[in-house]
Amino acid sequence: MMKKALIICSVIITLAIVISFFIPKETKPSAKTRIILEHHHNTYIAPKCFEQSEVTNYLEDSTLGEAHRLNYEPNDTCTETELASEKDSLFISLLKDIGIISKKWDKW
């Protein structure tokens, strides 16, 4: 009886993992993602977009969570593109969210 329950649980877990590879999910940057706040224009800039952005001297290194708390908008389309969600499977997105696989924003 115990062996049968173990086999059933193993099959259910394996099936759930396989199915999770086919369910789509968006992986979003975390609130801790590094960005640059442009306080004069009330915008934020992705680090990869900083060189091409027109900015003032009123800048601060911060996080995406802080930018959202301040209701700042993306500085330009480059920032919007860089911070766009990644389309992954549920399984891969979960691995990224718990830190086993790195997100593209983790390198900033």
Sine and cosine of phi, psi and omega as CSV:
sin_phi,cos_phi,sin_psi,cos_psi,sin_omega,cos_omega
0.00,0.00,-0.70,0.72,0.00,-1.00
-0.91,0.42,-0.63,0.78,-0.01,-1.00
-0.91,0.41,-0.63,0.78,0.01,-1.00
-0.91,0.42,-0.67,0.74,0.02,-1.00
-0.90,0.43,-0.63,0.77,0.03,-1.00
-0.90,0.43,-0.66,0.75,0.03,-1.00
-0.91,0.42,-0.69,0.72,0.01,-1.00
-0.89,0.46,-0.70,0.72,0.04,-1.00
-0.89,0.47,-0.66,0.75,0.02,-1.00
-0.89,0.46,-0.67,0.74,0.01,-1.00
-0.91,0.41,-0.68,0.73,0.00,-1.00
-0.90,0.44,-0.70,0.72,0.01,-1.00
-0.90,0.43,-0.70,0.71,0.02,-1.00
-0.88,0.47,-0.69,0.72,0.01,-1.00
-0.89,0.45,-0.67,0.75,0.02,-1.00
-0.89,0.46,-0.66,0.75,0.02,-1.00
-0.91,0.42,-0.70,0.72,0.00,-1.00
-0.89,0.45,-0.70,0.71,0.00,-1.00
-0.89,0.45,-0.57,0.82,-0.03,-1.00
-0.91,0.43,-0.31,0.95,0.07,-1.00
-0.96,0.27,-0.29,0.96,-0.06,-1.00
-0.95,-0.31,-0.11,0.99,0.03,-1.00
-1.00,-0.02,0.88,-0.48,-0.02,-1.00
-0.96,0.26,0.53,-0.85,0.06,-1.00
-0.45,-0.89,0.62,-0.78,0.05,-1.00
-1.00,0.07,0.75,-0.66,0.10,-0.99
-0.99,-0.17,0.87,-0.50,-0.06,-1.00
-0.97,-0.25,0.42,-0.91,0.08,-1.00
-0.91,0.42,0.58,-0.82,-0.01,-1.00
-0.98,0.22,0.22,-0.98,0.04,-1.00
-0.90,0.43,-0.34,0.94,-0.01,-1.00
-1.00,0.05,0.00,1.00,-0.01,-1.00
-0.87,0.49,0.75,-0.66,-0.05,-1.00
-0.96,0.29,0.75,-0.66,0.10,-0.99
-0.60,-0.80,0.09,-1.00,0.03,-1.00
-0.90,-0.43,0.81,-0.59,0.05,-1.00
-1.00,0.05,0.73,-0.69,0.08,-1.00
-0.94,-0.35,1.00,-0.05,-0.15,-0.99
-0.93,0.36,-0.48,0.88,-0.02,-1.00
-0.90,0.43,-0.64,0.77,-0.02,-1.00
-0.98,-0.20,0.04,1.00,-0.04,-1.00
0.81,0.58,0.76,0.65,0.01,-1.00
-0.74,-0.67,0.16,-0.99,0.11,-0.99
-0.78,-0.62,0.43,-0.90,-0.11,-0.99
-0.78,-0.63,0.72,-0.69,0.13,-0.99
-0.95,0.33,0.65,-0.76,-0.02,-1.00
-0.80,0.60,-0.59,0.81,0.00,-1.00
-0.93,0.37,-0.29,0.96,-0.05,-1.00
-0.98,-0.21,-0.03,1.00,-0.13,-0.99
-0.88,0.48,-0.71,0.71,-0.07,-1.00
-0.87,0.49,-0.56,0.83,-0.05,-1.00
-1.00,-0.04,-0.06,1.00,-0.03,-1.00
-1.00,0.08,0.54,-0.84,0.11,-0.99
-1.00,-0.04,0.92,-0.38,-0.10,-1.00
-0.79,-0.61,0.30,-0.95,0.11,-0.99
-0.99,-0.13,-0.15,-0.99,0.04,-1.00
-1.00,0.02,0.04,1.00,-0.05,-1.00
-1.00,-0.08,0.94,0.35,-0.10,-0.99
-0.91,-0.42,0.39,-0.92,0.06,-1.00
-0.48,-0.88,0.71,-0.71,0.12,-0.99
-0.97,0.24,0.78,-0.62,-0.10,-1.00
-0.45,-0.89,-0.37,-0.93,0.00,-1.00
-0.83,-0.55,0.32,-0.95,0.03,-1.00
-0.89,0.45,-0.59,0.81,0.04,-1.00
-0.87,0.49,-0.66,0.75,0.03,-1.00
-0.92,0.40,-0.64,0.77,0.03,-1.00
-0.88,0.47,-0.66,0.75,0.03,-1.00
-0.93,0.37,-0.61,0.79,0.03,-1.00
-0.88,0.48,-0.59,0.81,0.01,-1.00
-0.99,0.11,-0.03,1.00,-0.04,-1.00
0.88,0.48,0.57,0.82,0.06,-1.00
-0.98,0.19,0.48,-0.88,0.01,-1.00
-0.97,-0.23,0.35,-0.94,0.11,-0.99
-0.87,0.49,0.61,-0.79,-0.05,-1.00
-0.92,0.38,-0.62,0.79,-0.07,-1.00
-0.36,-0.93,0.00,-1.00,-0.01,-1.00
-0.92,0.39,-0.47,0.88,0.06,-1.00
-0.87,0.50,-0.73,0.69,0.02,-1.00
-0.90,0.44,-0.68,0.73,0.04,-1.00
-0.86,0.51,-0.68,0.73,-0.01,-1.00
-0.92,0.40,-0.71,0.70,-0.02,-1.00
-0.90,0.43,-0.52,0.86,-0.03,-1.00
-0.99,-0.15,0.15,0.99,0.03,-1.00
-0.91,0.41,0.54,-0.84,0.01,-1.00
-0.89,0.46,0.51,-0.86,0.11,-0.99
-1.00,-0.08,0.62,-0.78,0.02,-1.00
-1.00,-0.09,0.92,-0.39,-0.04,-1.00
-0.77,-0.64,0.09,-1.00,0.18,-0.98
-0.99,0.14,0.31,-0.95,0.01,-1.00
-0.83,0.55,-0.66,0.75,-0.02,-1.00
-0.90,0.43,-0.74,0.67,-0.01,-1.00
-0.91,0.41,-0.66,0.75,0.03,-1.00
-0.87,0.49,-0.66,0.75,0.04,-1.00
-0.89,0.46,-0.69,0.72,0.03,-1.00
-0.88,0.47,-0.60,0.80,0.05,-1.00
-0.94,0.35,-0.66,0.75,-0.03,-1.00
-0.91,0.41,-0.54,0.84,0.01,-1.00
-1.00,-0.03,-0.06,1.00,0.15,-0.99
1.00,-0.09,0.11,0.99,0.04,-1.00
-0.96,0.29,-0.64,0.77,0.09,-1.00
-0.93,-0.36,0.69,-0.73,-0.02,-1.00
-0.99,0.15,0.54,-0.84,0.11,-0.99
-1.00,0.03,0.34,-0.94,0.00,-1.00
-0.89,0.46,-0.42,0.91,-0.04,-1.00
-0.99,0.14,-0.26,0.96,-0.02,-1.00
-0.92,0.39,-0.36,0.93,-0.08,-1.00
-1.00,0.07,-0.02,1.00,-0.04,-1.00
-0.99,0.14,0.00,0.00,0.00,0.00
